[in-house]
Amino acid sequence: MAEKSGTTTLKYGQETALNFAVWKRRFPALAIGMRTAKATTLIAIVAAAVLHNIAITDEHLMPNPEIPFEELLQAVDAVPPLEENDGYGARRALIQHHFL
């Protein structure tokens, strides 16, 4: 019985690692490390999972696997910050489209 339990744990651990690799590819900010409180980091990880599921539902493609990961990270640095109102509007549109 213990052998079966260990195999199951290993299987789910590998699946979890694969999921995080996919999320890091889609959301490079997860790969560079977050300098936030644990609770905030947890919220960001859950948000990434939700947004990833929305992207799958809406058939958004993953970033091209041919692009080196370092270039994706540079693209994250190149994105200018949103104005406060722009972020709120984008957030509100996302909520209304997917959750209401």
N, C-alpha and C positions, 0 to 999 in steps of 0.2 A: 504494500500500500504506500509506503514512504517513497518508493521509487517512482510510482505513478504521480504522486503529489509533486515531487521534484521536477519531473518532466513537464507537468502542467505549468508550474511556476516558471520554468525556463522558457516555455513556449510563449507565455503571456509577456514575459520580460522582453523577449525578442520583438514581439509585436509592438509593444510600447516604444521600444527604441526606434523601430521603423517609422512609427507614427510621428515621433519627435523629429526624425530626419526629414520627413515630408513637410512638416510644419516649418522647420527651419529653412527649407528651400523656398516655401511660399512666403514666409514672414522672416526675412533675414535678421530683423531686430532680435528675434529669439536666439539666434546663433551668436551674436556678439556679446551677449550677457547683459543683464539688466542690473542697474545700480539703484534698485528700489527696495522697499521693505518687502519681506516675504509675502505678506498679504497682497500687496500690489502686484508682485510678480505672479502669484497664483491667479489673480484676476486676469492678468494679461494672457496667461497660458489658456485659461478657460475661454477667453474671448477669441484667441487664435483658433481654438477647436471649433467654436461656433461659426466663426467666419469661414473657416475651411469647409465646414459642412454646407454652408450657404453657397460657397463657390462651386462645390461639387453639384449641388442641386441646380444651380443656374448654369452649369456646364462651362465654367471659367477654366481655362487651361492652366496647368502648372507652368512655371517659368521654364524656358527651354533648357533641357539638361545639357545642351552643348555649351551653354554660357558658363564659364568658370565661376565658382561660388564667390571668389574675391570680387568679381565685377558686380555681382548682385549686391554685395556689401557696400561697394562704392556708390551704387545707385541709391541706397538708403541714405547715405550721407548727403547726396545731391538734392534730395527732396526738400524744398523750402517749407518751413512751418506754416500751417494754416492760420489765417486770422481767426480769432476766437469765434466770430459769427459764422465763418465758413465751416468750421468743424462742427458746430452745433447743428447747422442745416444739414450737413452730410449725415450726421448721427441720426437726426430726426427722420430723414428720408429712408435710411436703412431700417430703422425700427418700424416705420409705417409700412414699408414694402414687405418686410419679412415676418413681422410679429403681430401686426394688428389686422 
